[in-house]
Amino acid sequence: MSNTVLSNAEEQGPVLVCSNVAKTYEEGPETVQVLSDVNLEVQPRQRLAIVGSSGSGKTTLLNILAGLDSPTSGSVLLQGEELSSLNETARARLRNRNLGFVYQFHHLLPEFSALENVAMPLLIRKELSVKEAQRRSVELLEQVGLGHRIKHRPAELSGGERQRVAIARALVGKPSLVLMDEPTGNLDPHTAEKVHEVLVALTQEVATSFIVVTHDMEFAKTMDDVYRLSEGSLALS
């Protein structure tokens, strides 16, 4: 992993500010409080982990931070833009430019090669030539150790390789923030360890902030800060 992928983010001010976020759901006559007064500030290049038991609301929080779900109250600012004030088109555009995503399941498009999957966020922007988008994608695939697999489709890749393609896709647009939800939760322990090694190296190299939700405390401890989500509240662990 010799090349450093630089971020679009200006090195000034927080990348993300989550203020007094609460989330409730109605289940019949009951109101379920999932999140309560969550506050979080993410600085440029900061790497943080969020841990907590299953059902504690970690994925709900990530979806709210990404603008994929709306809080019941409170606000989320991404690069100074309040997500709730934007329409869906504007939120999608902001996500494309500033966010990368890696989930437990890779969500790769099965009909496309590794190279085409990684290039997709750049092609959606329509700001670069196909050649340049492919060049950047090859660079990222080489960084995650898959330079020899760029023409392979997801069905031809192992689980760990698919997840590394997903990691490259998350970084190819040079986002200011990457969100990861149990990125190795669907892998066997040996493969998960290999992917962890790739993730740790990348998070140290790139000028991007990371929020990683994980059950793996050893992996969490490789981040700058570890937060615990418990009973709807978020606190430094």
C-alpha positions as CSV (number, residue, x, y, z in Angstrom):
1,M,0.0,0.0,0.0
2,S,2.4,2.7,-1.2
3,N,0.1,5.4,-2.5
4,T,-1.8,7.7,-0.2
5,V,-5.4,8.6,-1.3
6,L,-6.1,12.2,-0.3
7,S,-9.4,13.5,0.9
8,N,-11.6,16.3,-0.5
9,A,-12.1,17.6,3.0
10,E,-10.6,20.9,3.9
11,E,-8.5,20.5,7.0
12,Q,-10.6,23.0,8.9
13,G,-13.7,22.5,11.1
14,P,-15.4,19.3,12.0
15,V,-16.4,16.9,9.2
16,L,-19.5,15.9,11.0
17,V,-21.5,17.3,14.0
18,C,-24.3,15.3,15.6
19,S,-26.2,17.4,18.1
20,N,-28.8,16.1,20.6
21,V,-30.0,13.4,18.3
22,A,-32.9,11.2,19.5
23,K,-34.8,8.5,17.6
24,T,-38.1,6.9,18.6
25,Y,-40.3,4.3,16.9
26,E,-43.9,3.6,17.4
27,E,-44.7,-0.1,17.9
28,G,-48.5,-0.3,18.4
29,P,-49.4,1.7,21.5
30,E,-45.7,1.7,22.6
31,T,-43.1,4.3,21.9
32,V,-39.6,2.7,21.7
33,Q,-36.6,5.1,22.4
34,V,-33.7,3.9,20.4
35,L,-31.4,6.9,20.7
36,S,-31.5,9.6,23.3
37,D,-29.5,12.9,23.2
38,V,-26.6,11.6,21.2
39,N,-23.8,14.1,20.6
40,L,-20.7,13.4,18.4
41,E,-18.2,15.6,16.6
42,V,-15.8,14.1,14.1
43,Q,-12.6,16.0,13.1
44,P,-10.7,15.6,9.8
45,R,-8.6,12.4,9.8
46,Q,-10.2,11.2,13.1
47,R,-10.8,7.5,13.4
48,L,-13.3,6.4,15.9
49,A,-15.1,3.1,16.7
50,I,-18.6,2.7,18.1
51,V,-19.2,-0.5,20.1
52,G,-22.3,-1.8,21.9
53,S,-24.5,-4.8,22.3
54,S,-26.8,-6.1,19.5
55,G,-29.9,-4.0,19.3
56,S,-28.3,-1.0,21.0
57,G,-29.0,1.3,18.0
58,K,-25.6,1.4,16.4
59,T,-26.9,0.8,12.8
60,T,-29.7,3.3,13.4
61,L,-27.2,5.9,14.4
62,L,-25.0,5.3,11.4
63,N,-28.1,5.6,9.1
64,I,-29.0,8.9,10.7
65,L,-25.4,10.2,10.4
66,A,-25.5,9.3,6.7
67,G,-28.8,11.0,6.1
68,L,-30.4,7.6,5.2
69,D,-32.8,8.0,8.2
70,S,-34.1,11.1,10.0
71,P,-33.8,11.7,13.7
72,T,-36.9,12.3,15.7
73,S,-35.2,15.3,17.1
74,G,-31.7,16.9,17.0
75,S,-29.5,17.7,14.0
76,V,-26.7,16.2,11.9
77,L,-24.3,18.5,10.0
78,L,-22.1,17.0,7.3
79,Q,-19.4,19.4,6.1
80,G,-21.5,22.2,7.5
81,E,-24.7,21.2,5.7
82,E,-27.7,20.2,7.9
83,L,-29.0,16.9,6.4
84,S,-32.6,17.5,7.5
85,S,-32.8,20.7,5.6
86,L,-31.9,19.1,2.2
87,N,-34.2,17.3,-0.2
88,E,-33.4,13.7,-1.1
89,T,-31.6,14.7,-4.3
90,A,-29.4,17.2,-2.5
91,R,-28.7,14.6,0.3
92,A,-27.7,12.0,-2.3
93,R,-25.4,14.4,-3.9
94,L,-23.8,15.3,-0.6
95,R,-23.4,11.7,0.3
96,N,-21.8,10.9,-3.1
97,R,-19.2,13.6,-2.6
98,N,-18.5,13.3,1.1
99,L,-19.3,9.8,2.4
100,G,-18.1,6.3,1.8
101,F,-19.9,3.2,3.1
102,V,-18.8,-0.3,4.0
103,Y,-21.4,-2.6,5.4
104,Q,-21.4,-6.2,6.8
105,F,-22.6,-7.4,3.4
106,H,-20.6,-6.0,0.5
107,H,-23.5,-4.9,-1.7
108,L,-21.5,-5.2,-4.9
109,L,-23.3,-5.2,-8.2
110,P,-23.0,-8.8,-9.4
111,E,-23.0,-8.1,-13.1
112,F,-20.0,-5.8,-12.9
113,S,-16.3,-6.5,-12.4
114,A,-14.4,-5.4,-9.3
115,L,-13.0,-2.5,-11.3
116,E,-16.5,-1.4,-12.5
117,N,-17.9,-1.7,-9.0
118,V,-15.2,0.5,-7.5
119,A,-15.5,3.1,-10.3
120,M,-19.3,3.4,-10.0
121,P,-19.3,6.3,-7.5
122,L,-17.0,8.3,-9.8
123,L,-19.0,7.5,-12.9
124,I,-22.2,8.6,-11.2
125,R,-20.7,12.1,-10.6
126,K,-20.0,12.4,-14.3
127,E,-17.0,14.7,-13.6
128,L,-14.2,12.4,-14.7
129,S,-13.5,10.6,-17.9
130,V,-14.1,6.8,-17.8
131,K,-10.3,6.4,-18.2
132,E,-9.5,8.5,-15.2
133,A,-12.2,6.8,-13.1
134,Q,-10.7,3.5,-14.0
135,R,-7.2,4.7,-13.2
136,R,-8.2,5.8,-9.7
137,S,-10.1,2.5,-9.2
138,V,-7.1,0.4,-10.2
139,E,-5.0,2.4,-7.7
140,L,-7.4,1.6,-4.9
141,L,-7.7,-2.0,-5.8
142,E,-3.9,-2.3,-5.8
143,Q,-3.8,-0.7,-2.4
144,V,-6.2,-3.4,-0.9
145,G,-4.2,-6.1,-2.6
146,L,-6.5,-6.9,-5.5
147,G,-4.6,-5.5,-8.5
148,H,-4.6,-9.0,-10.0
149,R,-8.4,-9.4,-9.6
150,I,-9.8,-6.2,-11.2
151,K,-11.6,-8.0,-14.0
152,H,-13.3,-10.6,-11.7
153,R,-17.0,-10.3,-10.9
154,P,-18.2,-10.7,-7.2
155,A,-19.2,-14.3,-7.7
156,E,-15.6,-15.1,-8.7
157,L,-14.2,-13.5,-5.5
158,S,-13.9,-14.8,-2.0
159,G,-15.8,-13.1,0.9
160,G,-12.7,-11.3,2.0
161,E,-11.9,-10.1,-1.5
162,R,-15.5,-8.8,-2.0
163,Q,-15.2,-6.8,1.2
164,R,-11.9,-5.4,0.1
165,V,-13.5,-4.3,-3.2
166,A,-16.3,-2.6,-1.1
167,I,-13.6,-0.8,0.9
168,A,-11.9,0.4,-2.3
169,R,-15.3,1.6,-3.6
170,A,-15.9,3.5,-0.3
171,L,-12.6,5.4,-0.7
172,V,-12.4,6.0,-4.5
173,G,-14.3,9.3,-4.4
174,K,-11.9,10.7,-1.8
175,P,-14.7,11.2,0.8
176,S,-14.3,13.3,3.9
177,L,-15.9,10.5,6.0
178,V,-16.2,6.7,5.7
179,L,-18.9,4.8,7.7
180,M,-18.4,1.1,8.4
181,D,-21.1,-1.1,9.9
182,E,-19.5,-4.4,11.1
183,P,-17.3,-4.5,8.0
184,T,-16.0,-8.0,8.9
185,G,-19.0,-9.4,10.7
186,N,-19.9,-11.7,7.9
187,L,-16.4,-13.2,7.6
188,D,-14.7,-16.2,9.2
189,P,-12.1,-15.2,11.9
190,H,-9.1,-15.8,9.6
191,T,-10.5,-13.7,6.7
192,A,-11.7,-11.0,9.1
193,E,-8.2,-10.7,10.5
194,K,-6.8,-10.2,7.0
195,V,-9.4,-7.5,6.2
196,H,-8.7,-5.8,9.6
197,E,-5.1,-5.6,8.6
198,V,-6.1,-3.8,5.3
199,L,-8.5,-1.5,7.1
200,V,-5.9,-0.5,9.8
201,A,-3.3,0.2,7.2
202,L,-5.7,2.3,5.1
203,T,-7.1,4.3,8.0
204,Q,-3.6,5.3,8.8
205,E,-2.7,6.3,5.2
206,V,-5.6,8.2,3.9
207,A,-6.7,11.7,4.8
208,T,-10.2,10.6,5.6
209,S,-12.2,10.3,8.8
210,F,-13.7,6.9,9.8
211,I,-16.6,5.8,12.0
212,V,-16.5,2.0,12.5
213,V,-19.2,0.1,14.2
214,T,-17.8,-3.2,15.4
215,H,-18.1,-6.0,18.0
216,D,-14.4,-6.6,17.8
217,M,-12.7,-4.7,20.6
218,E,-9.2,-5.5,19.4
219,F,-10.1,-3.9,16.1
220,A,-11.9,-1.0,17.8
221,K,-8.7,-0.3,19.9
222,T,-6.8,0.4,16.7
223,M,-8.9,3.6,16.2
224,D,-8.2,6.9,17.8
225,D,-11.2,6.9,20.1
226,V,-13.7,4.2,21.2
227,Y,-17.3,5.2,22.0
228,R,-19.9,2.9,23.6
229,L,-23.6,3.1,22.7
230,S,-25.7,1.9,25.6
231,E,-29.4,2.5,26.5
232,G,-29.5,5.0,23.7
233,S,-26.6,7.2,24.9
234,L,-23.2,7.5,23.4
235,A,-20.1,8.0,25.6
236,L,-16.3,7.6,25.3
237,S,-15.4,4.1,26.4
